[in-house]
Amino acid sequence: MNQDSDSIQVGYDITSENPVLGIIHSNERKKVTINIRNESSQDIEITFGIVGGFVDNDLVLKKEKSLNQVVGIYENYEIGEEITLTDGSKWHVLENSDPTMKNITLLSDYNLKPDGSYDTGCGKTINETYQCSIRSFDSTGNNGYDENDSNNIGYFLNKTYLPKIQKILDDSSITVSLPTLEQFEQIENQKYNYGQTGTAIPVYTPWLLTTNYWLKTKHSVTEQALWAVQGDIQSLVAHLAIGSSYFGVRPTITLSKEHILNTMDSTTNLEVGTSVVAIDGSKWHVLEKSSSGNSFVTLLSDYNLKPDGSYNTQCGIHISGQHGCSPMAFDSNNSSTYHEDDSHNIGYFIKNVYAPIVSSQLLQTTNITLPTAEQIASIENKVFINDVEQVLHFDHSNTDWFLTTYYWTKTPRLDYPGQVWIVYSYYQQLATANSSDSTANGARPVITTLKSNLFMNSDSI
């Protein structure tokens, strides 16, 4: 072990049963470099900061990480694995990344819009690959990837998209590019003729075929042409760089694995108000506590639903009286009872429009409904009394998350037919409204789902 005033170097052989690492004086702050020899006799160097020291030959690290966690510090990821990043964006692993590798290279599930956001409404299946935010590779016909030419796709990726994702993930080390034919050879286990003309090259991997998009690889014969993926014919094709009618920008990024979200399991303890992201990208808060050992959790959506059953993510983000976030009547016939089999009722909409969507995206999801007034009151440990004279006011000091839209509960007002309790966000209270009113309150769903369908929202980490 080498030691100086600023750092310590420790040799560690993971094949040894009882490695002796030495002593670091208590309460010292040091930089430690561990030279690790693995079973393949390859030296791996890991540098990190510690506070404290070795206790009984165990390394004491910040955040109570054990030495074994340092040795196997990174997760192993194989080509084709589905990945969700901490911003909720969806990707597939483009290149294998073993536990010794800090970084990983991913391919976006979607093409990019002109503003650098993901075109999530396009390209989910092979039959929807056309017109997914298409553009030319280079408006002047240059088939070379150029980050400094404003006419080029490389400029767009590095000047529009890259600053956006670096800011969102708070990481300036992220790099961006386009997929290459070499990467496709690895994925498909094939060797291609880079100058092939006249016929397309078949592609057999489904997740590579959900949009039409440019590759970075030039065609080796045809001038001003390069390779692209045409998902609808499940093939690689050669196309002129100036063409703008077929292909879009589907980025690859290389970044630290620390930005990958890992799904929960039954051991995760979830308190009321915890912010989570589902594997379909939807955002929720825990409505009822789910302790360790319970595989399921009940959630309240962060958003009201649109008439087509999708989430209205553009409305209700802040507390400002979110009046009119996809409003709908509770019951157009003025009933105050939640009915799933009455086409005039909001329950019918939840059961027949929304439930099939969420059930297909989040397996073993049940109890798809609206919140009760009692559930909303319990968020702040308040007692709900079904009496209009007992309008319940919220403190909202630490619970702003459920006061971001106007929405119906499924609780009828007992003393007045046709009235239903609502979350009246502008005034931070539970109040009542006529069930036939379609101008203010929306449907903000509640579900019970598996914890393994969820990630912890990066805002909560």
C-alpha positions in Angstrom: 0.0 0.0 0.0 1.4 3.4 -1.0 0.3 6.5 0.9 1.1 10.2 0.7 -0.6 13.3 2.0 -3.3 13.3 -0.8 -3.9 9.8 -1.9 -3.6 6.1 -1.1 -3.0 3.2 -3.5 -4.2 -0.2 -2.6 -3.6 -3.5 -4.4 -6.6 -5.9 -4.3 -6.9 -9.3 -6.0 -10.5 -10.4 -6.2 -9.4 -14.0 -6.5 -7.9 -13.9 -3.0 -10.2 -15.1 -0.2 -8.8 -12.8 2.6 -7.2 -9.7 1.1 -5.4 -7.5 3.6 -5.9 -3.9 2.6 -4.2 -2.0 5.4 -5.3 0.9 7.6 -6.3 4.5 6.8 -6.4 6.7 9.8 -9.9 7.5 11.0 -11.7 10.7 9.9 -9.2 11.4 7.1 -10.5 12.4 3.7 -8.5 10.7 1.0 -8.5 9.9 -2.6 -8.1 6.1 -3.0 -6.9 4.3 -6.1 -7.5 0.5 -6.1 -5.7 -1.6 -8.6 -7.9 -4.6 -9.0 -6.7 -7.9 -10.6 -9.7 -9.9 -11.9 -9.8 -13.6 -12.8 -8.5 -12.8 -16.3 -5.4 -11.2 -14.8 -6.4 -7.8 -16.1 -5.7 -4.8 -14.0 -8.6 -2.4 -13.5 -8.0 0.9 -11.8 -10.8 2.6 -9.8 -10.4 6.0 -8.1 -12.8 7.4 -5.7 -13.1 9.5 -2.5 -13.6 8.1 1.0 -14.2 9.5 4.4 -13.2 7.2 7.3 -11.1 4.2 6.8 -10.8 0.4 6.9 -12.5 -1.4 9.7 -11.6 -5.0 10.1 -10.3 -5.0 6.5 -13.6 -3.6 5.2 -13.5 -0.3 3.2 -15.8 2.4 4.7 -17.1 4.5 1.8 -19.5 7.4 1.4 -23.1 6.2 1.2 -22.1 3.0 2.9 -21.0 1.3 -0.3 -19.1 -2.0 0.4 -15.9 -3.1 -1.2 -17.7 -5.8 -3.1 -19.9 -3.1 -4.7 -16.8 -1.2 -5.7 -15.2 -4.3 -7.3 -18.4 -5.0 -9.2 -19.2 -1.4 -9.5 -21.1 -1.4 -12.8 -24.1 -3.3 -14.0 -23.7 -5.7 -17.0 -25.8 -4.8 -20.0 -26.3 -6.8 -23.2 -27.1 -5.7 -26.7 -30.9 -5.2 -27.1 -31.8 -4.7 -23.5 -34.5 -2.0 -22.9 -33.3 0.9 -20.9 -35.0 3.9 -19.3 -32.9 6.9 -18.3 -33.6 9.1 -15.3 -35.4 11.6 -17.5 -37.9 8.9 -18.5 -36.5 8.5 -22.1 -36.5 5.1 -23.7 -33.5 3.3 -25.3 -32.0 0.0 -26.3 -28.4 -1.1 -25.6 -26.5 -0.8 -28.8 -23.2 -2.3 -27.6 -22.4 -4.8 -24.8 -21.2 -3.1 -21.6 -19.6 -5.4 -18.9 -19.3 -4.7 -15.2 -15.8 -3.1 -15.7 -17.2 -0.4 -18.0 -18.5 2.8 -16.5 -20.2 4.0 -19.7 -22.8 2.5 -22.1 -23.8 3.2 -25.7 -27.6 3.4 -26.4 -29.9 3.8 -29.4 -33.0 5.9 -28.8 -36.4 4.2 -29.3 -37.5 7.3 -31.2 -36.5 9.8 -33.9 -36.0 13.4 -32.8 -38.2 16.3 -33.6 -36.7 19.5 -35.0 -36.5 21.0 -31.5 -34.4 18.0 -30.3 -37.3 16.4 -28.3 -38.3 12.7 -28.9 -41.1 12.0 -31.4 -42.8 9.5 -29.0 -46.0 9.6 -31.0 -44.4 7.9 -34.0 -42.6 4.7 -34.7 -43.8 2.3 -32.0 -44.4 -0.5 -34.5 -42.9 -1.5 -37.8 -46.1 -0.3 -39.5 -45.7 3.2 -38.3 -42.2 4.1 -39.4 -43.0 6.7 -42.1 -43.0 10.4 -41.5 -41.3 10.2 -38.1 -39.8 13.7 -38.0 -38.0 13.2 -41.3 -35.1 15.4 -42.6 -32.2 15.2 -45.0 -28.8 13.9 -43.8 -27.3 17.1 -45.3 -29.1 19.7 -47.3 -26.1 20.2 -49.6 -25.7 16.5 -50.4 -22.6 15.9 -48.2 -22.6 12.3 -47.0 -20.0 12.8 -44.3 -21.1 13.4 -40.6 -20.0 17.0 -39.8 -20.6 18.6 -36.4 -19.5 22.0 -37.6 -21.6 22.3 -40.8 -25.1 23.8 -40.1 -26.5 22.0 -43.1 -25.6 18.6 -41.6 -27.3 16.2 -39.3 -24.2 16.2 -37.1 -24.6 19.9 -36.4 -28.2 19.4 -35.4 -27.3 16.6 -33.0 -24.5 18.4 -31.3 -25.9 21.9 -31.3 -29.6 21.2 -30.7 -30.1 17.8 -29.1 -26.8 17.3 -27.1 -27.0 20.5 -25.0 -30.6 19.5 -24.1 -29.9 16.0 -22.8 -26.7 17.2 -21.1 -28.7 19.8 -19.2 -31.6 17.4 -18.3 -29.2 14.7 -17.0 -26.7 17.3 -15.6 -23.8 15.6 -17.3 -21.5 17.4 -19.8 -19.6 14.2 -20.6 -22.5 12.7 -22.6 -21.6 12.3 -26.3 -24.0 11.8 -29.2 -23.8 10.3 -32.7 -25.7 8.1 -35.2 -25.7 4.3 -35.4 -23.2 2.7 -37.8 -23.3 -0.2 -40.1 -20.5 -1.8 -38.0 -22.8 -1.8 -35.0 -25.6 -3.4 -37.1 -23.1 -6.1 -38.1 -22.5 -6.9 -34.4 -26.2 -6.9 -33.5 -27.3 -9.0 -36.5 -24.2 -11.2 -36.5 -23.6 -10.5 -40.2 -21.0 -9.1 -42.5 -22.3 -6.5 -45.0 -21.1 -5.3 -48.4 -20.8 -1.5 -47.8 -21.0 -0.9 -51.5 -24.0 -3.1 -52.3 -26.3 -1.6 -54.9 -29.6 -2.6 -56.4 -31.1 -4.6 -53.5 -31.8 -3.8 -49.9 -30.1 -5.6 -47.0 -32.6 -7.4 -44.7 -32.6 -6.5 -40.9 -34.1 -9.1 -38.5 -34.0 -7.3 -35.1 -37.4 -5.8 -34.3 -36.2 -2.9 -32.1 -34.0 -1.6 -34.9 -37.0 -1.4 -37.3 -39.5 0.9 -35.4 -38.6 4.1 -37.4 -36.9 5.0 -40.6 -33.6 6.7 -39.9 -30.1 7.6 -41.1 -27.0 5.7 -40.2 -23.6 7.4 -40.0 -21.9 5.0 -42.5 -21.2 6.2 -46.1 -22.1 4.0 -49.1 -18.7 2.9 -50.3 -19.6 3.1 -54.0 -22.3 5.7 -54.6 -21.2 9.3 -54.2 -23.2 11.4 -51.8 -25.1 8.3 -50.5 -25.1 6.6 -47.2 -26.9 3.8 -45.4 -30.2 4.2 -43.7 -32.9 1.9 -42.0 -36.2 1.6 -43.7 -38.3 0.0 -41.1 -41.5 -0.7 -43.1 -39.5 -3.0 -45.5 -37.3 -4.3 -42.6 -34.1 -3.4 -44.5 -31.0 -1.3 -44.8 -31.0 0.8 -47.9 -28.6 3.2 -49.6 -29.9 6.7 -50.1 -28.7 10.1 -51.2 -27.8 12.4 -48.2 -29.9 15.2 -49.6 -33.1 13.2 -49.6 -35.7 14.4 -47.0 -38.7 12.2 -47.7 -38.0 9.0 -45.7 -35.6 9.1 -42.9 -35.2 10.8 -39.5 -32.6 11.3 -36.8 -32.5 8.5 -34.3 -29.6 9.3 -32.0 -27.1 7.2 -30.2 -25.6 8.4 -26.9 -22.7 7.3 -24.8 -23.0 8.1 -21.1 -22.4 6.9 -17.6 -24.5 4.0 -16.3 -25.4 6.1 -13.3 -28.2 7.7 -15.5 -30.0 4.4 -15.9 -33.1 3.8 -13.9 -33.4 0.4 -12.2 -36.9 -1.0 -11.5 -38.0 -1.7 -8.0 -38.8 -5.0 -6.3 -41.0 -6.1 -3.4 -38.3 -5.0 -0.9 -38.7 -1.4 -1.8 -40.5 0.6 0.9 -42.7 3.3 -0.7 -44.1 6.1 1.4 -47.2 8.2 0.4 -46.1 11.0 -1.9 -43.0 9.2 -3.4 -42.6 10.2 -7.0 -42.2 7.2 -9.4 -41.9 6.6 -13.2 -43.5 3.6 -14.8 -41.8 1.6 -17.5 -44.1 3.1 -20.1 -42.7 6.6 -19.1 -45.9 7.7 -17.2 -45.4 9.6 -14.0 -47.1 8.9 -10.7 -47.1 9.5 -6.9 -47.7 6.9 -4.3 -51.2 7.2 -2.9 -51.1 4.5 -0.2 -48.0 3.4 1.6 -46.5 0.0 0.4 -44.1 -1.6 2.8 -41.2 -3.9 2.1 -42.5 -7.3 1.3 -45.5 -6.0 -0.7 -45.2 -6.5 -4.4 -47.9 -4.0 -5.3 -48.5 -0.3 -4.8 -51.4 2.1 -5.3 -50.6 5.2 -7.3 -52.2 8.5 -8.4 -51.3 9.8 -11.8 -49.5 13.1 -12.1 -51.9 14.1 -14.9 -55.5 14.1 -16.0 -56.5 12.0 -18.9 -57.3 13.2 -22.4 -60.5 11.8 -24.1 -58.4 9.2 -25.9 -57.1 7.8 -22.6 -53.6 9.3 -22.9 -52.0 11.6 -20.3 -52.4 15.3 -20.6 -48.7 16.0 -19.8 -48.9 19.6 -21.0 -51.4 20.7 -18.3 -51.3 20.7 -14.5 -47.6 20.8 -13.8 -47.8 23.7 -11.3 -50.2 24.8 -8.7 -52.0 27.7 -10.3 -55.6 26.7 -10.4 -55.3 24.1 -13.2 -58.8 24.7 -14.4 -59.7 22.9 -17.6 -57.0 20.1 -17.9 -59.0 17.9 -20.2 -62.3 18.5 -18.4 -65.1 16.0 -18.7 -68.4 15.4 -16.9 -68.6 12.9 -14.2 -72.0 11.8 -15.5 -73.8 13.6 -18.3 -77.1 12.4 -16.8 -76.2 14.0 -13.5 -75.7 10.8 -11.5 -73.3 11.0 -8.6 -72.5 7.3 -8.5 -69.4 5.8 -10.2 -70.7 3.3 -12.8 -68.3 1.4 -15.1 -71.2 0.0 -17.3 -73.0 3.3 -18.0 -71.8 5.0 -21.1 -72.8 8.4 -19.7 -70.5 7.9 -16.7 -66.8 8.6 -16.2 -66.4 5.1 -14.9 -67.3 3.7 -18.3 -64.5 5.9 -19.8 -62.0 4.6 -17.3 -62.9 1.0 -17.8 -63.3 1.0 -21.6 -60.9 3.7 -22.9 -58.1 4.0 -20.3 -57.9 0.6 -18.6 -57.1 -1.3 -21.8 -54.2 1.1 -22.5 -52.6 1.0 -19.1 -53.1 -2.8 -18.7 -51.3 -3.5 -21.9 -48.3 -1.3 -20.8 -48.1 -2.2 -17.2 -48.6 -5.9 -16.6 -50.7 -7.1 -13.6 -52.2 -3.6 -13.1 -55.5 -3.7 -11.3 -58.0 -1.4 -9.5 -58.0 1.1 -12.3 -60.3 3.8 -11.1 -60.5 7.3 -9.7 -59.4 8.2 -6.2 -61.8 8.4 -3.3 -62.2 11.5 -1.2 -61.0 9.5 1.8 -57.7 8.6 -0.1 -57.1 12.3 -0.9 -57.8 13.4 2.6 -55.4 10.8 4.0 -52.5 12.2 2.1 -52.2 14.9 4.8 -53.6 12.6 7.5 -56.9 14.4 7.5 -60.3 12.9 8.3 -62.9 13.2 5.5 -66.5 13.9 6.6 -69.1 13.6 3.8 -70.8 16.8 4.6 -70.7 20.0 2.5 -70.3 22.0 5.7 -67.1 20.2 6.3 -65.1 21.4 3.3 -61.6 20.0 3.8 -58.6 22.4 3.4 -55.1 21.2 2.7 -51.9 22.6 4.1 -49.9 21.6 0.9 -46.6 22.5 2.5 -45.0 19.2 1.4 -47.8 17.7 -0.7 -48.2 19.9 -3.7 -48.1 16.9 -6.0 -51.8 16.1 -5.7 -52.9 19.7 -6.1 -51.8 20.3 -9.6 -55.1 19.8 -11.5 -58.8 19.9 -10.9 -60.2 16.4 -10.9 -63.1 14.2 -9.8 -63.0 11.7 -6.9 -65.4 8.8 -7.1 -67.1 9.8 -3.8 -70.7 11.1 -4.1 -72.0 13.8 -1.8 -74.4 12.0 0.4 -76.8 14.8 1.3 -77.3 16.2 -2.2 -78.0 14.1 -5.3 -76.0 14.9 -8.4 -73.0 16.3 -6.5 -69.6 14.6 -6.4 -66.5 15.5 -4.4 -63.6 17.1 -6.3 -60.1 18.1 -5.7 -60.4 21.9 -6.0 -56.7 22.6 -6.4 -56.7 26.4 -6.7 -58.1 26.7 -3.2 -56.3 23.6 -1.9 -59.4 21.8 -0.8 -61.9 19.0 -1.3 -65.2 20.5 -2.5 -68.2 19.4 -4.5 -69.5 20.0 -8.0 -72.5 19.0 -10.2 -71.6 15.7 -11.8 -72.9 16.9 -15.2 -70.4 19.8 -15.2 -67.9 19.3 -18.1 -66.0 22.6 -17.9 -63.6 22.2 -15.0 -62.7 18.8 -13.6 -60.9 15.9 -15.3 -60.2 12.2 -14.8 -57.0 11.7 -12.8 -56.6 7.9 -12.5 -55.6 5.6 -9.7 -54.0 2.2 -10.3 -52.6 -0.6 -8.3 -49.5 -2.1 -10.0 -46.4 -4.2 -9.5 -43.4 -2.3 -8.0 -41.3 -4.0 -10.7 -43.2 -1.9 -13.2 -41.7 1.2 -11.6 -38.5 3.3 -11.3 -37.8 5.9 -8.7 -38.3 9.3 -10.2 -34.9 11.0 -10.5 -36.3 14.0 -8.6 -36.7 11.7 -5.6 -33.2 10.1 -5.7 
